[in-house]
Amino acid sequence: MAYNLSVHKSGLRRRSSTSSVKKLLLDDYDGYSREEIESSFGMRHVIIFLLFLSTVTSYATRVSMSLAIVAMTKPNEHGFPVFEWEQSVRDTILSSFFWGYIVLQIPAGMLAGKFGGKMLIFVSMLITGIINLFTPLLATQGDWIAVCVCRILMGLAQGLLYPSIHGVIGQWAPLSERSRMGTIVYSGSQLGTIIEMMVAGWLSESIWGWPSVFYIAGVTCLVFSVLWYIFGASTPGTSRWISKEEKKFIELSAGATDISEQKKVATPWKDIWTSLPFWAILLAHCGQSLGFWTLLTEMPSYMDKVLGVAIKNNGIYSALPYLAMYILSFVFSWSADFLINRSILSHGTTRKIFNTIAFWGPAAALLGLSYIPAGHVPLAVAMLTVTVGLNGAHYVGFLISHIDLSPNFASTLMGITNGCGNIFSIMAPLSVTLVVKDEHSASEWRKVFFLSVGFYFLSNLFFLLFYSGTIQPWNEPKLKRNIEDGMNEKEDKTSNEMKRIGDEKL
C-alpha cells in the first residue's frame, strides 16, 4: 500500500496503515522514532529555558518599583534620598511604565512575525538593563518626572518582548508540548515577582538601600542579554546548535511557516479583526490585565496602608500569592496537556475550562477578600493567595491561545492583545487614585476590587461563548491555502473515482 503524510494544522495527518506511518517516521528522523525525539532533551528546551529567564528578569524589573517606591518615600537610617511624593504621584510613576509599553506592541508583533524575535528580545533586555542602572542617579537629579521618563523608556523597550516571545514559542513548541512550554515561559513572570518582592524589601532596608534594587536588576538584564545573543534563535532553522532530527520533528509538529516564507506574506488584518475567536482572546487579555495588575501594583500599598504590615514583611507576604500562582501554573499546564494529548477534551474545551478557573475563581475570592475586616492579616493573605494562585490557569487558558489560532501570526496577535490589554494595566493604578480617597479605608479599596471582579466575569463569559481552539483558515498564505485545497480536492476526486471503479468490478 502506498503511503502519504502531509503537515496539516497541528502536525501529522495519516493517510496510510500504521506500519507505513511508523516506517515514514523512522525515515523522517534519520533512524529515530518520533517518541525518541520527543522524549529527549533538545535545543527547544534550551530556548524555552532562556525565554523563561527573560520573563523572570523582565517582570522583576517591572515589579521593583512597586516595592522600591515605598522605601523611596520613607525615612531611612543610611542617608539615602527620601522623596515626598503624594499617592497620586506614586500612582503616576507606577502607571508610567505602561504608557511606553503599549506603543510598540503591534509593530513588535509584525516585526517578530516577519524577521523573527531573537534580536528584538536582545534589544529589549539590553535597554531595560541600562535604564535600571541609571534610574537611581536620574531620580536624585530629576525627581519624579525623571523616574517617569525612565519607566516610560523601559516600557517601550519591554514592549518588544512579549510579542517576540510568543512568536518564538510558536516556532519552537510542538503541539504536544505547547501548554507546558508556554506555562514554563510565562510562569517566569511569577517567579520574577516572587524574587523581587522578597528581595527588594530587604535590599531597601539594607546598607545598600533602595538604589541597589535597580542596580541588581540592571546587571541581571545585561547578563541575560549576553546569554540570549549566544544561544537564542528565532526558529529551529536559524539555530546553529540544533540537531537535524529535532529540527525536523519541530517543523513537522509545530504547524508554523518558516520565517523566510513569512517575510513574503501579508498580514490578514481583515480576517483577524473579524474573527470572533480572536476577539475572545482580546477581551480576556483586557480583563486579566486590569485584575492582575491592580493586585500587583497596589498590593504593597494595600498591605502597608490598610493592614499595617512593615515593609520587610510586606515583601514576604506579598510574594506568597505569586508563589502559589507559580506552583499551580505547572499543575494546570500538566493537566491541560494530559487532557489534550489523551484526546479526553478538545483544545477549545480545555482552554475554556482553565480560563474559567483563572477568571471566575479569583473573582469569587476577591469578593471574599473585600469583606475581610482590617487587621486580619493571615486571613487576608490567605484570600490573596487563593485569588492569585487560581489565576495561574490563564497560562493554558487565553494566553497560549494565540498560537492555537495561528502559529504563523501568533506574534502579531499577541502584539494586538497585549497592547490593548495593557491599556487596562494603565487603568489599574490610576483607578486607585480615582476611587480610593482614604488610603486607610478598607471600604474604599473594596470598590477597586469590585471593578476587577466585574471585568474578570464578563471577559471570561465572552471567551466561553466565542473562543475556538482550531487553527484559523487565515493562518496560511492565501495562495498556499488555495493550492492545498486544490490538492485535497483532487485527492478526494481520485479516491472517489478509484472507489467507483472498484465497486463496478465487484
N, C-alpha and C positions, 0 to 999 in steps of 0.2 A: 504494500500500500504506500502510495506517495504521501509525503507529509509537508506541512507548511505552517510556519509560525510567523506571526507578524506582531509588531508592537502596537498595541491599541489601548488607549486610555491608561489604565492602571498597571500595565505590564504585559504579560504574555497571553496571547489568545490561542487556544488549542484548536487545531484543525486535523488531528490525526489520532492514532491509537496511542495508548500510554507508553508502549515500548519505543515508538518512534520519537515521542516527545523527550523521553529520557536520553535517547541517543543524541538528539539535537542539542540538548542542554550540555551534554558532555563535550560535544564538538565546539559549541559556542564559547565555553570557558576553558578551552585548551586542556581538556582532561579532568577538570574539576567539575563537580556537580554544583547545582545552584545552592543546595543546602550547605555544602562545604564553604563556598564563598560567603554565604550569608552569615554563617556562624563564626567565621574567622575575623580577627581584628584587622582592620584595614585603614586606609588613608581617610575614608569618610568619617571614621571615629575621631581621628586627629582633628579634622576640620570642625566637627561638631564640638569637640572639647575647646578649641580655640574660640569658636563663636560663643560658647558658654562663658569663657573668660571675658569676652568683650561685654556681655550683658552684666556680669558681675561688676566689672570695673566701671562701666558707664553709669549704672544705677547707683553705685557708691558715690560717684561724683555728684549725681543729682540730689541724693538724699543728704549729703554732707551739710548743705546749707540749712536744712530743717533743724538739725542739731546744733550746728555752729552758731546760728543766729541767736539762739537762746544764750549761749555763752558770750557772744559779742555784745550783748546788751545788759550784761550783769557785771558788777564789780568783781575783780579778781585780785588775788594777793601776789601775783607775779609781775604786775606792771604792764600787762598788755592793754592796748587801746580798748576803751569802752565806748559804745555808740548809743546815744539816747534816741533810739528810733521808736516811734509810736507803733501800735498794732497795724495801722493802715500802711505804714512804710514797710514793716516786716512782711506783710502780705503781698505788697507790690514786688518786693525783692523775690519772694518765693514763686510768684507767678511769672516773673520776667523771663525765666528760662524758656517757658512755652511760647513766648512772643517770637523768639527766634526759631524754636523747634518746629513750628508748623509751616514755616515758609518754604523749606526745601524738601518737604515730604514727597510731593508728587514729582517734581523734577528728579529727585534722587531715585525714585522708583523707576522712572523711564530710563535714566542713565544706567542703572543697575541691570535693567532688563535687556538693554542693547549691548552694553560693554562689560557686564559682569560687576560683581560687588567688591572685588579684592581691594582695589585702590581707594574706593570710596570709604571702606571700613578703615583702612590705614590712615587716610587723611583725617577722618572723623576723630579717631582716638589720639592722633598726634596733636591736633589742635586743642582737644579737650585737656590733654596733659599740660601743654604750655600755658593755657589760660589759668588753670588751677595754680600753677607755680607763681603766677603774677597777681593773683587775687588779693592776698594779704597786703602787699605793697600798695596796690591801687585803692584798696579800701581805706587805708590810713591817709592817702593823698587826696582822694576824691569823694569820700563819704559814700552814702547810699547810692548816689547816681552812678558812681564808678562801679560799684558792686553790681548794679542792674545791668550796666553795659557788659561786664564780664559774663553774667548769666545769660544775656541775650546771645552773645557770641558763642558761648558754649552750647546753647540751644541750637543755633544754626549748624554748628559742627555735628552735633548728635542727631540732627535731622536727617543726615545722610545714612545713619547707622541701621535703623530697623528695616527700612525698605531693602537695603542691601543684604542684610542678614536673611530676610525672607526669601530673596531671590537665590541666595547661595544654598539655603536649605532645599528649595525647590529643585535645584540642580543635583544636589548630593544625596538627598534622603530617599531611599527606596520606599515604595508604598507600605511594605510590611513593617517598616521601622519608623515611619513618619511621625506617629503620635509620640513615641518615646524620644526621638531625636528633637522634635520641636519642643517637648517639655524640658529636656535637658538644657537646651539653649536658653529658653525663656525663663526657666526657673532660676537662672543665674541672677536675674533681677532681684529675686527674693533673697538669695544668698548675699548679694551686694548690699541690700538693705539691712539685713541682719548684722553683717560685719560692721557696716558704718554706724548703725545705731548703738552697737555695743562698744565700738572703739572710739567714736567721735566724742561721746560724753566724757570718757576717761581722758582722752587727749586734751580736751578743752580745759580740764581742771588740773592737768599735769604741769610740770615746769616748762613744757614746750608750748602750752597754751593753744588757743583756737587756731593760730596760723598753721600749726603742724597738721591739722586736719586737711588743709588744702595742699600742703607740700607733699604729704604721703600719697594723696590721690593723684597728684600730677606725675610723680615719679612712676607710680604703678601704670598709669596710662602709657607713658613712654616705653616702659619695658614691654608691655603687650604689643605696642606698635612694631617693635623690632621682631618679636616672635611671629606676628602675623605676616609681616613682609617676607620673612624667610619661608614659612611653611604654608601660608594661606594660598588659596586658589579659588577662582570664581566657579569653575566647573571641573569635573573629572578630566576632561580633555585638555585643560590647561595646566594640570598639576604635573610637576616633574617627579613627584615622589610616589605616584600611584602605580600599582601593578596593572598589567593589561587585562588580567582576569577580572579584577574588581571593577575596572573601568567599564568593561562590557556588561557586567552584572548591573551596575547602577544605570547605565544608559538604557538598558532593556526594561528596567522596572520603575524608573522614576517618572517616566511619561513626559519629559521635558525635551524641548528642541535645543540643539546646540547653539551657543552664543553667536557663532559665525552666521547661522541662518537667521537668528532673531534680529540681527542688525538690518536685514532687508525687509522685515515685516512691520507693517504699520499697526499701531495700537488700535484695537477695535473699540473706540470710545463710545460709539452709539450702542453697540451691543452690551458694553459694560454698564452704562448708565441706565439702560432699560432692562437690566437683569434683576429680578426680584431676589434671587439668592444672594446676589452681591449687596443689595440694599439691606438684607437681613444681617449680613456681616457688618456693614457700615453702622447701622443703628446699634448693634450690640457693642461695637467698639466704643461708640459715644457714651453709652450707658456705663460701661466698665470704667472708662476714663474718669467720669465725674465721681462715681462712687469710690473707686480705689484711691484716686489722688486727693480726695477730701480727707480720707483717713491718713494717707501717707504724709501729706504736708502739714496737716493740722493736729495729728495725734500728739506730738511732743508738747504743743501749746495746750491742748486739752488736758493732758496729764499734769502739766505744770500749774495751769490756772484753776482748773476745776477740782482735780484730785489731790493737788498739792504734793506731787512726787518730786524729790530732789533730782537735779539734772543727771547725776551719775546713775541713779536708779532708773531715771526716766528712759535712758537708752536701753537698759536691760529689759524693762517692762515693755517698751515699745517694740523691741525686737521679737518678743515671744510670738505674737500673731504671725509674723512673717516666717518664723521657724516652722510653725505649723503648716503654713502655706507651702513652704519649700518641701517638707516631708510628704504631705498629702498629694502634691502635684505628681510625684512619682507613682504613688498608689493609683491615682486616676489614669495616668498615661499607660501603665501596665494593663490596667483593666480595659482601657479603650482598645489597645492593640489586640488583647486577648479576644474581645468580642468581635473585632473586625476580622482578624486572621482565622478565627474558627468559624466564620460565617454565621455567628449567632445573631448579630444585628448588622444592618447596613451602615455605610459610612454616615449617611444623613441622620439616621436614628441615633447612632452613637454620639455624634456631635450635639444633637439636641438634648439628649439626656444629661450629658456632662455640662453643657451650658446652663441648663436649668439648675443643676446643683450649684454652679458657680454664681448664679444671679439671685435666684429666689431663696436659696439657703442663707446667704448674707443679708438679704432684705429682711427676712424674719428675725435673724439675730440682731440686726441693727434696731429693729423695733423694741426688742427686749432691752438692748443697751441704753436706749434713750430714756428709759424709765428707771434705771438704777440710781438710787439716791447718791448724792455726792458723799465722798468719804469711804465708799465701799470699793477699795482699790482691787482686792483679789477677784471680786465678782466682775468688776468692770474689765479687768484684764482677761478674765476667762471668756467673757462675751466677745471682746475684741478678737481673741484668738479663734473662736468659732467663726466669726464673721470673715476674717481674712483667710483663715485656713480653708474653708469651703470654696473660697474664690479661686483657689489653685486649680480647680477643674476647668477654668476658662482656657487653659493652655491647650486642652484637647477638645474644647468647645469651638468658639468662633475664631480663636487666634490662629489656629493652624488651617482653618477652612479655606483661606485664600488659595492655598496650594491644591486643595481638593478640587476647587472650581477651575483653576487654570495654572498649572505648573509653569507655563511659559510667561505668563503675565502676573505672577504672584508678587513680584517686587512692585509693580505698578499699582496693583490692588492694595497692597499694604501701604504704599505711599498715600493713597487716597484716604483709606480708612484711618490710618494713624494721624494724618494731618487733620482730618475732621474731628477725630476723637480728642485730639489734644487742644482743640478749641474749648472743649468741655473741661480739660485739665486746667486751662487758664481760669475757668469759671470757679473751680474748686476753692482755692484760697480767697478769691475775690468775693465769693458768696458768703464766706465767713465774715468778711468786712462789712457786707451789706446787711446781713441778718443778725449777727451777734453784736449787740451794743454793750452788754455787760459780759466781759470775758470770764467772769467767775460764776455765771449763772448756768446751771445745767439745763434749764428750760429753754434758754436761748440756743444752746448747742443742739437741742432736740430738733429744732426747726431745720437745721442743716442736715441732720440725719434723715429726716422725713423726705427731704429733697432727693437724697441718694436712693432711698427705698423706692420712690416713685420711678426713677429712671431705671433702676435695676429691673423692676417688674415689667414695665411697658416694653423696654427694648428686647427682653427675652421673649415676651409674648409674640412680637413680630418675628423673631428668629424661629420660633416653633412653627409659625404658620407658613413661612415662605422660604426657609432655607432648603437647599438640595445638596446632597453630598456627591453628586456626579460631576465629572468634568464637562464643562460647557462647550457647545459647538465652536464658539469663537476662540477657544484655546489654540486651535491650529490655524495656520495661514489659510486664507480663503482658497487659494489655488490648490494647496495640498489637500484640503478637505474635498474639493471637487474631484481631484484625481482619485483619492481614496474611495469616495462614494461611487465613482465610476467603476473602479476596480471591483469593489464589493458587489455592485450591481451586475457586473459582467460575470463574476464568480457565481453569483446566485442563479443567473440565467443558464450558465454552463451546467451547474449542478442539477437544475430542474430539467434541462434537456437530456442529460445523461440518465436521469431517473425515468423520464418518459420513454427513452429508448429501451431501457431495461425492462420496464413494465410491458412494452409491446412484445419483446422477445419472450417474456414469460407467457 
